[in-house]
Amino acid sequence: MSLPVRLWVAFLFFLSGFAALVYQVAWQRLLVVFAGGDVLAITIIVTAFMAGLGCGSFFGGVLADKGTQRRNLLLFGAAEALIAIFGLISKPLFYDLLYLKFGGIADSRLLTAAVLMLVLLLPTFLMGMSLPLLARAMIHDLPGAAVQTGRLYGVNTLGAAAGAFITTWALLPVHGMQGAIHHAALLNGVCALGIMPLLWLRTKEADEAKPSTNQDEACWSLRRCLMIYALSGFIALALEMLWFRLLGVMLKSTAFTFGTLLAVYLCGVGGGSLIGTLLTSRVRGPAKWFLMLQCGIGIYAGLMTTLVLVVVNQWPSLDWVRVYLDSYEPVDANTAVLLLQQWWSGALSPQEANIARIFPALHLGLPLLLVGPPTLLMGLSFPLLQKAAQSDLALVGRRVGWIQTANIAGSMLGAVLVSTCLLPLLGTAMTLRLLVVLSAVFGLLALSQAKWPFKLAFAMLMLASITLIPDQQTLWARAHGTTPERILLAEDGAGVSVLKKPPPGDANAATMVFVNGIGQSWIPFGGVHSALGALPTLLHPKPEEIAIIGLGSGDTLFSAASRIETREIVCIEIIGAELETLRQHAAESSYAGLRALLEDERIRHVMGDGRQFLMTTPQRFDIIEADALRPTSAHSGNLYSEEYFRLLLSRLKPGGYAVTWVPTQRVHDTFLRVFPHVLSLPHIIIGSNQPIPWDVTALRLRLNHLELRHHFAAAGIDLPGLLAPFLAPETPVRFFGPDFDRAVLSDLNTDVFPRDELALPALWPVK
């Protein structure tokens, strides 16, 4: 096997991995629009994706062993070509057909799961086939099986890491989802064509290969390999979810966070696998080493999580990190790039330099420290397991494919159990302890024949790893840069809700509301959230049914519930833990506004994705609005897109109002593009299917109604003062009717290209 051929195959498999991650990122975003973004919907999407990969790995292994080298290479090329074709039609299939035509079926979780399994089966099946097919084609003797498989797995995973990073930071900001998918299809096409020259070049050499069996190494049975690697997959996926949750809170994640963390994770696995191929041939007892490495993953995860949280909160030199963790506002990616550019040129003060280094320190430095070493161990263990598993050249494809299937099955189980059971019931801290305990199984197997001093040392190390992990309250307090006694905490499968009490001695300060580490609102009520809820409700002649997307502190919801004419308010919140922390705060405090909100029988709380709720409900509303959301937040584009605003228009009663906060001009223009009648105020825009009356005198008279004054007084809100900026004569109030030429509005947010969410003009200026 010549070096140029090996390098060429590695390059093609790198591109294949790159394309696969582009698809995963883009397809998941498209499918979230259809299925919803709540924890159950995300779990269904991820599980459907992995199920196809697992099936492909299983059957790919069978096909690989039955075919010649030439046929395996041909099948790999055909699979890449078919993936490219599917990629080109995926946007029309996933979005135009599945969402726009049949979006209403997502009301049934069972039907949603079946549909997602069906539409994702073909491309993910083909992706899963690729490793066993290519591995069997490149392996000609049993001693080289583990090395060749490890190399292929390593370069493919590194390609996936590059795909995750470049998709997040370049392809999506510049080209949107459809453009990113087209680039991935092009790479699949390169792989399909690039494999063709090898069909003849490699066939002659393959015919000279002789079947062989391993007589020198003690190998595991296939059943044992499958069980062990399934447990490994369970722990790996569960740890990934915990790491991403913890880091997401500490980083105050934006649209660029997940892809960056995923790239670090995959880079560790891929790099570890390549390093492992250099060690495999020198290692005796690969099974034992595999078990020790797997055990080390759990030990490191427990100890390093504890150490990072302690160091960040107690080392004086890291005060700048703790200040950020404690802060209300995140640093978005574009601001970070601008600050780094100025820092590089020496144009920042020391205090500004601290802000500039927050983003790279937390998005790269912290993940490399917390996630890098254990994922390196994951990668290192892969070729070792292959060496322990491969005993017959005739069965190489099956062993590669079936072992990978077992790992994927364990990962699927991890995704389902962690998101739906372990996190809601146990929380992050206890789930981490459980995973460390499970990793001890590998250590016990590795040391089954060891002497008692080694077993005692291992037991002490595991005990330290488990007991040193902080409890739930302490863990999340430290992740928020504060102390346990200052927070109220609730966690579910969707996220972490924290209410941060004022510092001791500052009783007049507000209690800040954080969701997944990012400040959302505050208690007592007042400010933009109050105005957002109050203004459209007071403006509407008779708001009987109202829908509010997002709970936060409850401020917008409370203000929207101010009219006695209102019979029902539906509040849809994707993170159910928020309601629990508000109830805790109401039980501890005497704040009448929050108590009134929680005791209001007109309010119906729905836990789920707000957009998906509107898509599937038959109910129509007098007012629909979303709580204020930063345009740089992950998936915020789903609530600022043209298609979302069209959904609002379709769910309004005659004369109903759709309302949104206006963080950018693009959001304003996108909203204006949809509604025939629009009232534009500073930071708030209202759309309707009928003309919107704006009578300042009538509004001022309504402010004096007794029930309104009593409602807002209970929350300590000065209603006339709150709305004075909107009712002042100098306030710019603009009206747009059907006669306004909306064709001039071209710079818009859409579902497939949420430009505000993905905006990165500091790196990719858009003309």
KAQUI-V575580 format. One line per field, one symbol per residue. burial: 1 if it has 9 or more other ideal C-beta (glycine too) atoms within 8 Angstrom, else 0. A space follows every 10 residues. Layout:
burial = ???
//
This chain:
burial = 0000110111 1111111111 1111111111 1111111111 1111111111 1111111111 1111101011 0111111111 1111111101 1011111110 0010110000 1110111011 1111111111 1111111110 1101111111 1111111111 1111111111 1110111111 1111111111 1101100110 1110110010 0001000011 0100111111 1111111111 1111111111 1111111111 1111111111 1111111011 0010011011 1111111111 1111110111 1100000101 1111111001 1111011111 1110000100 0111111111 1111111111 1111111111 1111111111 1110111111 1111111111 1111111111 1110001111 1111111111 0110111000 0001100100 1101110111 0111111111 1100011111 1111111111 0100000000 1111111111 1111110011 1111111111 0010111111 1111111111 1110010111 1111111111 1111110010 1011111101 0110011111 1111110000 1111111111 1111111111 1111111110 1100011111 1110011111 1111101111 1001111110 0100000011 0110001110 1101101010 0110011000 1000100000 0000100111 1111111111 0010000
//
